[in-house]
Amino acid sequence: MLKYQYRITKYDPKNRDDQGRYTKDEWIDFGDIGYEFEGKELTLGEYAQIESKYIKAVIFFMECLETDTLQINGLETYTRPGSGELKKVFNQIRNKMVIKKDLVPDVIRLILRNYIWCLLVKENQLHIDYAGNFYIFLASKKKCTNTIKRITNLGLFVEEIIFFDSEEEIIIPKKI
């Protein structure tokens, strides 16, 4: 088990109820572009800004752990992207494939946009699981304190949690 475990989200923890449910009406998906949330329409540009922050968060952890590759595990494919670079990446990735750092942003875009799901793993160093609704669960062999600060400075929220406890998956947020 990797010692340091985090939940990385765009959701401010102060907007959670006693059971940890998020109480604000916010978008949760690429498919929400064009819909209104709290009186404001989500645009592609606003979506892309948040997506970029999630990509940077993963890259920051890769840099902290000094790794240039991740392995795709448990790949599930859904809808194929229509065209462009994401379609090209979608067509070339395979389960158990090791991808270099320069391909990681496009793989994360595919995940966040619900074209695929997979775990991104560097054995005994880093484990990244996208749980949907813009929640990333990340386990690391190092605490990466400066990385957490960098991610927080992007405007994302990093909560230290326990999500792997022996054989069961549990989520217990803690203050960092």
C-alpha positions in Angstrom: 0.0 0.0 0.0 1.3 3.4 -0.9 1.5 5.5 2.3 0.2 8.9 1.1 -3.3 9.0 -0.3 -5.2 12.1 -1.6 -8.4 13.1 -3.1 -7.9 16.0 -5.6 -11.0 17.9 -6.8 -12.4 21.2 -7.9 -14.9 21.0 -5.0 -14.3 23.2 -1.9 -14.6 20.9 1.2 -16.4 23.7 3.0 -19.4 23.0 0.8 -19.8 19.4 2.1 -22.4 18.2 4.6 -21.8 16.0 7.7 -21.8 12.9 5.5 -19.3 14.4 3.1 -21.8 15.0 0.2 -21.1 18.1 -1.9 -24.0 20.5 -1.5 -23.5 23.1 -4.3 -24.9 22.8 -7.7 -21.8 22.4 -9.9 -21.0 20.7 -13.1 -19.4 17.3 -12.9 -18.8 16.2 -16.5 -17.6 17.1 -20.0 -21.2 16.6 -21.1 -22.3 19.5 -18.9 -20.9 22.1 -21.2 -23.7 24.4 -22.3 -25.8 23.8 -19.2 -26.3 26.3 -16.4 -25.0 25.9 -12.8 -25.9 28.4 -10.2 -27.1 30.8 -12.9 -24.0 30.5 -15.1 -23.5 28.5 -18.3 -20.5 26.2 -18.4 -18.4 27.0 -21.5 -15.9 24.8 -23.3 -13.2 27.4 -22.3 -14.1 27.2 -18.6 -14.2 23.4 -18.7 -10.8 23.3 -20.4 -9.3 25.5 -17.7 -10.3 23.1 -15.0 -9.3 20.1 -17.1 -5.8 21.6 -17.5 -5.5 22.0 -13.7 -6.2 18.3 -13.3 -3.5 17.4 -15.9 -1.0 19.7 -14.2 -1.8 18.0 -10.8 -0.8 14.6 -12.2 2.3 16.0 -13.9 3.3 17.7 -10.6 3.2 14.3 -8.8 5.1 12.6 -11.6 7.8 15.3 -11.2 7.9 14.9 -7.4 8.4 11.2 -7.8 10.9 11.7 -10.7 9.1 9.4 -13.1 8.6 10.0 -16.8 6.3 7.0 -17.4 3.0 5.6 -16.2 1.3 2.3 -17.0 -2.3 2.0 -18.2 -4.1 -0.6 -16.2 -7.7 -1.9 -16.4 -8.4 0.0 -19.6 -12.1 0.4 -20.5 -13.1 2.2 -23.6 -16.4 3.9 -24.2 -17.3 6.4 -27.0 -14.5 7.1 -29.5 -13.6 10.8 -29.9 -14.8 12.2 -33.2 -11.5 13.5 -34.6 -8.2 15.1 -33.8 -5.4 14.2 -31.4 -7.6 12.6 -28.9 -8.9 10.1 -31.5 -5.3 9.3 -32.5 -4.4 8.6 -28.8 -7.6 6.7 -28.2 -6.7 4.4 -31.1 -3.1 3.7 -30.0 -3.4 3.1 -26.3 -3.7 -0.4 -24.9 -4.1 -2.0 -21.5 -0.7 -2.5 -19.7 0.9 0.0 -22.1 3.6 2.2 -20.6 3.1 5.8 -21.7 5.6 8.6 -21.5 5.0 11.9 -19.8 4.2 13.7 -23.0 1.3 11.4 -23.7 -0.2 11.6 -20.1 -2.1 14.9 -20.7 -4.1 13.4 -23.6 -4.8 10.2 -21.7 -6.1 12.2 -18.8 -8.3 14.2 -21.2 -9.7 11.0 -22.5 -10.5 9.9 -18.9 -12.0 13.2 -17.8 -14.1 13.4 -21.0 -15.4 9.8 -20.4 -13.9 8.3 -23.5 -12.0 5.8 -21.4 -11.3 4.8 -17.9 -8.1 3.3 -16.5 -5.7 3.4 -13.6 -2.4 5.2 -14.2 0.3 3.5 -12.2 4.0 3.6 -11.5 4.5 0.4 -9.5 5.4 1.1 -5.8 5.5 4.9 -6.5 2.2 6.3 -7.8 -1.4 5.2 -8.3 -4.0 7.4 -10.0 -7.7 6.5 -10.1 -10.3 8.8 -11.7 -13.5 8.0 -9.9 -15.8 10.2 -12.1 -17.5 13.5 -11.4 -14.0 15.2 -11.3 -12.6 13.2 -8.4 -9.1 12.0 -8.7 -7.8 9.6 -6.0 -4.0 9.5 -6.0 -1.6 7.4 -3.8 2.1 8.2 -3.6 5.1 6.7 -2.0 6.2 10.3 -1.0 4.3 13.1 0.7 5.2 15.6 -1.9 4.4 18.6 0.3 5.5 21.2 -2.3 3.4 19.4 -5.0 0.3 19.7 -2.8 1.0 23.5 -2.5 1.4 23.8 -6.2 -1.9 22.0 -6.8 -3.6 24.1 -4.2 -2.2 27.3 -5.9 -3.9 26.1 -9.1 -7.3 26.4 -7.3 -7.8 22.7 -6.8 -8.4 21.1 -3.4 -6.2 18.3 -2.0 -7.5 16.3 0.9 -5.4 13.6 2.6 -7.6 10.6 2.8 -7.5 6.8 3.2 -9.1 5.1 0.2 -7.3 1.8 0.3 -7.4 0.0 3.6 -6.5 -3.7 3.3 -9.0 -5.3 0.9 -11.8 -2.7 1.2 -12.1 0.7 -0.4 -13.0 3.4 2.1 -12.9 7.1 1.9 -12.0 9.1 5.0 -11.1 12.7 4.4 -8.6 14.3 6.8 -7.2 17.9 6.9 -3.7 18.2 5.5 
